[in-house]
Amino acid sequence: MNTYECQSCGRSFAVPQKTLEKYPSWQPKNCLSCHSAARPAAARPGQRRPRGTNSGAASSVKIATSPERALTLRDVLDTYTDGPASGVFTDGAAHPNPGPGGWGAVYVLEGEIVTEARGAEPQTTNNRMELTALLAGYDLVPTGKSAIVLTDSQLCVDTINSWAADWERNGWKRKRGEIKNLDLVQQLYRVARARPEIELRWIKSHNGYRWNEYADALASAYRRAIP
């Protein structure tokens, strides 16, 4: 599932791949909550709309805007305590999408950071940053060491765990359209096959899990002008 950052509230939200395929030129800008809040309230049966308003008028609802979640690494550690205490947590995003993007990965054992990595690109996409973060995440784990790598990108998990094997057998082709980000998909699939001791799993985004939020803060560090 593809993730985007709401341009109204700054939080990440997911859009199913089937929806994006149905509207190929659509670039989601607002989460469902902000989209709904910005729409004029419908009049109940028998209720008159306030004078001067109509169904086509622009909403006067004011939505507080934030260009990013703005949580620093220190903020995350001070705020969140829940979630898995061990594993590799990864995240990536671009804002807007496509646009400048960043990625982050952190390897944690029993609540203690072993190592971490992050990076940024001036022009990229959400999915490329998610894939790049996963490649970095695998690289953080010493060879032969068992670990679980967690990402909030369901698309990436399905790609590596469910689809890539068939694509490889078919000469890296699929029946419906091109394989997006094929260079990174092939690289990550090779790494995943070479590291059977590592399990790739999905984790829900922005669910208050400490190390998932930490990876998000790593991925967005470039937007806070952190060297």
N, C-alpha and C positions, 0 to 999 in steps of 0.2 A: 504494500500500500504506500502511495506517495505522500510525503508530508510537506506542508507549506507553513509559512508563518503569517498569521493574520495581521494585516496592515492596520487594523483598528486597535486590537488589544495586545498584539505582540506575541500571543501564544501560538504554539505549533498545532496544526490540525491535519487530519488525514483525509484523503480522497481516494475512493476505490479505483483501481485500475480500469474497471469496466466503464465507470463514469467518464474518465479521461478519454478513453477510446471512443466513447459515444460523442464527445464534444472535443475533437482534436485540436482546435484553435483556442480553447478556453484556458486561461491562466487564473486559477483561484486566487482571490485576494483577501477574502474575509472568512472567518470561521462561521459555522451555522448560527451560533449565538449572536454574534455581532451583525450578521446579515439579517437575522430575524428582528433584532432590536431596531435596526435602521429602517425597517418597513413601517409605513403608516398603519396604525391599528385599525382593523376592520370594524365598522359600526355594527352593533348587534341589531337584530330585527326590530324595527320600530324606533330605533335610535337615529337621530339626525347627526350628521357630521358637523363639527364646528364650522362656522361660517368662514369661507375663504379657503377651505381645503377640499381636495378631491382625490380620487384614487390615483391620478397621475402626477400629483404634486410631489415635490421633493420633501422628504421627511425633515422635520425640524429637530429630531432627536439628536442630541449631542453625544458623541462617543469619544471617550478619552482615548487618545492615540499614543502609541509607544513604538518607536522604531525597532525595539528589540526587548527581550525579556530582561536584559541588563543585569542579570545575576552574575556576580563575580564568583570565583572559586571559593573565596572565604565566605561569601553569602550562602552558598550551597552547603558548605560544611556546618555553618552555624544554624541553618534552617532545617535541614532534612536528616532523618535518622533511619527511616524505613528502607525496606528492600533487601535484596541479597547482599551479603557481606563479602563474597568472594566471586571472582570472575573478571572477564574483560568487558568493559562497557564502551560502546562506540556510538558516535553520532556525527551527522554531517548535514549541512543545509546551505542554501544559496538564497540571497535576498537582494533584489527580486529573483525569481526563478524563470529563466536563466539570469545570472548576474554574479556579483562577487560572492564567494562562498568560503566556507571553512569546514574543517573536520577535527575530531578529537577522539582519543582513545585512552583509557586508563585501566591498568591491571592492578587488581586489588586482592589481597589475601587476608581473611579474617578482619576486615575493616581497615586495613593498613595499605596505603599505596605502595606498590612495588616499583612501578615506573609508569610513565605517561608520555603521550606524544600528541602534537597538534600541528596543523598547517592551514594554509589558505591559498586560494587561487583568485585572480582578478576577474575571470569570466568562466563560469561553470554552471552546473545544475545541482539540484538537491540529490538526485540519484548518484551522480558521479562522486559527490562528496561522501555519501553513505558508503559507497563501495570502497573509496579510498580509505575511509576510517576503518573499515573491516580489514583491509590489507595490513594497515598499520597495527591493528589489534592483534592479529595472528602473529605478527612479527615480535610483539612484546613478550610472548610466552616462550620460554626456553624450549629448545627442541627436546621432544620426549616427555615434556611435562603436560599432564592432563589439565584441561581447563574448559570452561564454558565461555563462549563469546556471545555477548548479547547486543542486539540492535533493535531499535524501534521501527525499522523498515521491514515490513512484512514482505514487500517486493523482493528485497535482497535475500531474505531467508528462503522464500519460495524459489528464487532463481537458482541458488546454489544447492539447496536440499532436494528440490523436486524437478526442475526443468533442465538444468545444464547438461545432465547426462544424456538426455534424448537429443538435445541440440548438438552435442559433440558427435554422437553417432550419425547424425544427419548432416555432417559437414558444417556444423555451426550455422544451421539454417532452421527456421521454423515455418510452419504452414502459413501463419498470418503475419505478414510484414517482417521488417528487419528486427534484429536483436539489438536493442538500444545499448550503448556503452559496451560494445562487444569486447573492446580491448581490456577493459577492467574486469568484465565478467569472466573472460578466459583466464586472466591472471589469478583472480580470486578462486576460481574453481580448481586450478592447478594447485594452489596453495592448500586449499581445503582437502583435496585428495591426498596430498603429501603429509598432512597432519591429522591422521585419523584419531589421534588422542584428544583432539579439540572438537567440541560440539558447538554448533551454531544454533542459537535460539532467538526467538522474538521476545521483546519485552515492551510493555505498554509505555507510551511516551507520556511525560509529565504527569506521572501518577504518584509523585512524591517520593520516588525511590532515589535515595541519596546519590548513588554512583551513576545512575542514568542521568540525573540532573547535572552531575559533575561533568560528564562527557559532553552534555549540551553546552555547558559553560565553556569548556575547552574549544568546542567547535565555533562558538560565537566570539571567542577572545579577540579575533582580528577586528571585529566591529567596535571593540572598546579601546582600540589603539594600543593594545598591549604588545610590547616588543617581543 
